[in-house]
Amino acid sequence: MLIDVFAGRDRRSATARGSFHFARSPRPGEQIEIDGVFLVVTRAWHRPDVHYPGPKFAILVDDRASRTEESGPVHDAVGTPA
């Protein structure tokens, strides 16, 4: 599943980090890894207003990233547990 990833405190001020493939959509509270950086998903939403080929789902991640490994399941950008 192709998902748009935004980083920031809220949807209005978030910056786009890109579109990434996940096996399933990450849920709020889950930790993901993109390019060796661990990020926490804070919001997830469907984007039915998008009328072009590409992602129809988006997530917002906390932009205060950690490069240290945390406990608990971590999903990488292809959606597989790391």
Buried (B, 14 or more C-beta within 10 A) or exposed (E): EEBBBBBBEEEEEBEEBEEBEBEEBBEEEBBBBBEEEBBBBBEBEEEEEEEEEEBBBBBBBBBEBEEEEEEEEBBBBEBEEE
